[in-house]
Amino acid sequence: MANQAPQQVSLQDEAIANLGTGPIPAGPYYRADYFELEREAVFRRTWLQIAHLSELPEPGSFIVRRVDIARASILITRGRDGQLRAFHNVCTHRGTELVSEEAGRRSLFSCPYHMWTFSDDGELRSAPDFERFYVDKSSCSLPRVAVEVCAGLIFINLDPDTDQSLRDFLGPIAPQLEKLPVARATRFSEYTYEIKANWKLTYDNFQENYHLRFIHPRSGAAAVGSDNPFGYPVKFGFHGPHRTQTIWSNPEAAPKPFQGFAFGKALEAALMDGCEMALAKDYFAIFPNFFMLGSPMTPFSHCVIPIAPDRSRGVIRMYWIGEDRNASQRFAREYQMATARDVHAEDREVIEAGQRGLSSGALSHIHMQEQEVLCRHLFHSVDTMVNAYQAQKLAGGERV
Amino acid sequence: MMGKTTLPEGFSELERFVPDWAVTHSADRAARRLDSTSEEREAFFYAANDLAAPALALLDSKPLAELDEAETRLMQLMLSLAHVALAVEIQGDDESRHAVGARHMTITRASADPR
């Protein structure tokens, strides 16, 4: 697989024929009004990856996640019955954020303001002097948020009317994710970054290889070669709003001596964990803002979280199966995390430079070549939802 | 440091790196890499490079929870070596330029971190 030629993108391919070849409007990558539309049309209406099952290991575990673009705080609980539930982290009395901790273990949640107390299934258990209210407790439960799990990855959907299951949303990608280490992971390493750039611009950097030889001349040396000077993928895949690529790597690139030693330790650990290598080169782009690499040696996910039109946060996690088994595995996990971090560290500056250029308003359009088709596909997926939302609004069908 | 042994037998060559590189948390190891000079990184890397295999072989001989203080320090040196090796072996003279971006990548959790 490693020495396959890069894929020639066929514009006749049914999955991408409608993407066209023309320039892409620049406004969606910096304009506040477009970001507002994305907030409603995309992020409040689709499944969003938000956490991992290992963060809620036992009954009574809970986590709280802020979803900035939806201006929401989400409480996810694992009930005494073992069931996962998600709620808006909002006291139903007068709207106070209920839980301030990021994570913990308990089954009752009391609002600090007037001590309304909710159980982990969202029901209002008690409220002081409740007889003076004009409602029943049963109508004061925490607002539910749809939550489902695939491959250990927890997704939420903020659309109260959603009728699409997570499995339907992920389509053929779901069974592939289930084969990855993340599906069996019990812990993770994590690093994050703040970036002054639009979420799509940031995300796009990680789904095109055109920049590799210029931005990663050392850390990405094995990703390019004389047969494939830009390191273009050997395969693209399109599945609804999601994308995949199969990464090319240079069969002639020998690792540096210590790097080879560390990779050997990582491979040994992956094999001992019983990981499959079949998807090791596959990179899954889950709409709208989540990536997962199939490599059992570098099993990372990358979530690009929108904060503002020109500001995002990246969260990268390496998902591990089990505790560090021994010193070699602990060393390999540290080396693999540091390796991925080195690559990601090199991208941030040039993405921000791109944002500064776009935000100046100097360009009405940007250009994407054939091998940037995944970026084009993301834009079209977002823009299709934005257009549908606007049409629905015009028709008077806006949901509140 | 003369005469004082804080590492398992056979690793005395690494003794002089203990104060700077035997670090408990991954984020601190990454920070130490960024704050060190190229001379410090190279001295550590070239001294520790050939000792990594025997060090891990020794440490692999018992469960991680049973490592004594000297072995724990050796483990921490190996974990720092993971970061330093990338600086010396991969980035080379690009390391100072690379460090500008690396400072923005915040390690919030690592498998090796104590719970």
Interface residues (C-beta under 8 A of the other chain):
Chain A: R187 F188 S189 E190 Y191 T192 Y193 E194 I195 P217 R218 S219 K256 P257 F258 Q259 F261 A262 K265 M318 W320 D324 N326 A327 S328 R330 F331 R333 E334 Y335 M337 A338 T339 R341 D342 H344 A345 E346 D347 R348 E349
Chain B: S26 R29 A30 F45 N49 A52 A53 A55 L56 L59 D60 P63 L64 L67 M75 M78 L79 A82 H83 A85 L86 E89 I90 Q91 G92 D94 H98 V100 G101 A102 H104 M105 T106 I107 T108 R109 A110 S111 A112
